[in-house]
């Protein structure tokens, strides 16, 4: 007799069940499962009932959206940048950025004729903004006898409103000065908020963030005798603002002026080409090109690009940043 295990129903462990026995086993399994399910189901139903109810009660998801819209400051304030140039002003350029946005970008050669001049520039940003003043000197000797300052508001006579300052000789090639736009501590405990609000009426007309301000930009070209040889183009950002092919102009010695509305702060490129390669000055005329902001062509301070094509110079390309005209009384003001 083999040592096989015998089950309770009299069958061996490896014996094949008959169809009637399979049905009996299945009924027994189903009956056992039905009797067990009421005792085992409370455990899984209890845990999910707590999970959904505990998640909505946490205020974390709802508190983040409610805080985010109120985070950006809503109070706009004026800041003043003061730069004292030295005897090589053409070497100096500067920029101002706040919270990743470029408010001013003044390249070298802008102040070419402003020897030892004090430049005072008014801009508007938000209280609490994280800003950076950048200064570059292409002569690698800094602003030898100059300096830089940034003030909260437009009162540059009170040191209490000074946010940053330094000597121009403290760097060689470039300098980056971070600062936060914040009112002086002496202003908070008192009700002396009037001084910060008083300059607002004088600078507010026309004021706005550079990103939403449109500026008239005029391209002026004085052609020579062979006007048909000239082609030029203006590109700002990814947009081609204007493009004139050779042959567009046929009148000798014509003065061309084209004006376009361009967003302030845009980085632009201007290119001009003489097809014959002999330039526009100074054999067959006294040609030149210039780019002005605003509509006042008598104000030399509004000329941001100027040059010519001399004999043997067939083409030139210029880069510049669109800024407000000085005579508009807005974001850009220069005080002698």
DALIN-V805131 format. One record per residue. RES is the residue in three letters. OMEGA is omega in whole degrees, 0 to 359 (* if undefined). Layout:
RES_OMEGA, RES_OMEGA
//
This chain:
UNK_181, UNK_182, UNK_178, UNK_179, UNK_180, UNK_181, UNK_181, UNK_182, UNK_176, UNK_180, UNK_177, UNK_184, UNK_181, UNK_181, UNK_178, UNK_181, UNK_176, UNK_179, UNK_180, UNK_179, UNK_178, UNK_178, UNK_179, UNK_180, UNK_181, UNK_179, UNK_180, UNK_180, UNK_179, UNK_180, UNK_178, UNK_181, UNK_180, UNK_181, UNK_181, UNK_187, UNK_180, UNK_182, UNK_184, UNK_182, UNK_180, UNK_182, UNK_180, UNK_181, UNK_181, UNK_184, UNK_179, UNK_180, UNK_180, UNK_184, UNK_181, UNK_182, UNK_182, UNK_182, UNK_180, UNK_183, UNK_177, UNK_185, UNK_185, UNK_181, UNK_183, UNK_182, UNK_181, UNK_178, UNK_183, UNK_181, UNK_187, UNK_182, UNK_182, UNK_182, UNK_181, UNK_181, UNK_182, UNK_183, UNK_177, UNK_182, UNK_177, UNK_171, UNK_183, UNK_177, UNK_180, UNK_179, UNK_177, UNK_182, UNK_178, UNK_183, UNK_172, UNK_185, UNK_181, UNK_181, UNK_189, UNK_172, UNK_181, UNK_180, UNK_177, UNK_178, UNK_176, UNK_180, UNK_176, UNK_181, UNK_180, UNK_179, UNK_178, UNK_172, UNK_184, UNK_184, UNK_173, UNK_183, UNK_178, UNK_182, UNK_187, UNK_184, UNK_185, UNK_182, UNK_178, UNK_182, UNK_175, UNK_180, UNK_179, UNK_185, UNK_178, UNK_176, UNK_181, UNK_177, UNK_183, UNK_175, UNK_182, UNK_181, UNK_175, UNK_187, UNK_177, UNK_175, UNK_179, UNK_179, UNK_178, UNK_177, UNK_183, UNK_178, UNK_178, UNK_177, UNK_180, UNK_174, UNK_194, UNK_182, UNK_184, UNK_181, UNK_176, UNK_179, UNK_172, UNK_183, UNK_171, UNK_186, UNK_182, UNK_177, UNK_182, UNK_179, UNK_183, UNK_180, UNK_181, UNK_181, UNK_182, UNK_180, UNK_177, UNK_174, UNK_179, UNK_180, UNK_180, UNK_180, UNK_183, UNK_179, UNK_179, UNK_185, UNK_182, UNK_184, UNK_176, UNK_184, UNK_178, UNK_175, UNK_179, UNK_179, UNK_182, UNK_178, UNK_177, UNK_181, UNK_182, UNK_182, UNK_187, UNK_183, UNK_183, UNK_178, UNK_183, UNK_176, UNK_180, UNK_180, UNK_180, UNK_180, UNK_183, UNK_178, UNK_185, UNK_181, UNK_184, UNK_182, UNK_186, UNK_181, UNK_179, UNK_183, UNK_178, UNK_178, UNK_184, UNK_186, UNK_184, UNK_183, UNK_179, UNK_185, UNK_175, UNK_179, UNK_184, UNK_173, UNK_180, UNK_180, UNK_173, UNK_182, UNK_175, UNK_185, UNK_181, UNK_185, UNK_185, UNK_181, UNK_189, UNK_170, UNK_180, UNK_180, UNK_178, UNK_179, UNK_178, UNK_186, UNK_178, UNK_185, UNK_172, UNK_184, UNK_182, UNK_178, UNK_180, UNK_181, UNK_175, UNK_184, UNK_179, UNK_180, UNK_182, UNK_182, UNK_181, UNK_176, UNK_179, UNK_174, UNK_183, UNK_175, UNK_178, UNK_183, UNK_181, UNK_175, UNK_184, UNK_182, UNK_180, UNK_181, UNK_180, UNK_174, UNK_185, UNK_175, UNK_178, UNK_179, UNK_180, UNK_185, UNK_172, UNK_187, UNK_182, UNK_177, UNK_181, UNK_175, UNK_179, UNK_178, UNK_12, UNK_179, UNK_182, UNK_179, UNK_179, UNK_184, UNK_178, UNK_172, UNK_177, UNK_176, UNK_183, UNK_170, UNK_183, UNK_183, UNK_180, UNK_183, UNK_178, UNK_182, UNK_183, UNK_179, UNK_181, UNK_176, UNK_182, UNK_175, UNK_177, UNK_178, UNK_179, UNK_174, UNK_178, UNK_178, UNK_182, UNK_177, UNK_187, UNK_182, UNK_177, UNK_174, UNK_182, UNK_175, UNK_181, UNK_177, UNK_181, UNK_179, UNK_181, UNK_174, UNK_184, UNK_185, UNK_180, UNK_179, UNK_182, UNK_192, UNK_184, UNK_178, UNK_178, UNK_183, UNK_181, UNK_*
//
